[in-house]
Amino acid sequence: MHSFWSKTLILVCTLCVVLAMTSSANAQSGTPELGVFEQYKVAPGATVQVPVSIRNVKDLYAVDFTLKFDPALLQVVDADPNTSGIQSSLGEFLDPGLLLFNLADNTQGTIHFVMSQYNPSEAKSGKGSLLLVNFQGVAEGVSPLEVISVTLSTREGVEIPSKGFNASLSISAGAPTQAATIPAAQATGLIPVYTFTPSP
């Protein structure tokens, strides 16, 4: 009898451990992530369209992120020559809204993007592209595509816990040409909000 209950207790404990591990794995897989989720290659002198995307998100309304790349290997091609600075195209996941930053720095190797939807846009859930970056290869090598900061928020301004997904982009002479196939969002409704760097 004692042996029966001991075996039963061991079985129950084992099941609890398995369920706890499964719940932990599901929680981790459900964490919102932002970054470049596919592998891309480009030849020196050629360009490639690279989407910065979101996945596993719920009720997203605003986003603020900075992506780091190696400027000795890659440069961002300006998507809007009529606007000062170097911009990328908007993805279709969020509705074009209040745009605070959409700037690439080809000297520092950074892309900073900050945008919020506004009424009557609804919050977005699921996955999709936020920003479409056209990278031009400069020299052979492997450049990181590192998310060095990311903040997501709901319509009410509540921060959504999230993490960056770091990737890389290979620049090699034999890289195949890849056409830009991901559609950009129409800028209708986009309102640039000009921000100024405060003086010391």
Salt bridges, closest charged atoms under 4 A:
GLU33 OE1 - ARG55 NH2 2.88
GLU33 OE2 - LYS163 NZ 3.76
ASP64 OD1 - HIS112 NE2 3.17
ASP95 OD2 - LYS124 NZ 3.01
GLU122 OE1 - ARG155 NH1 3.63
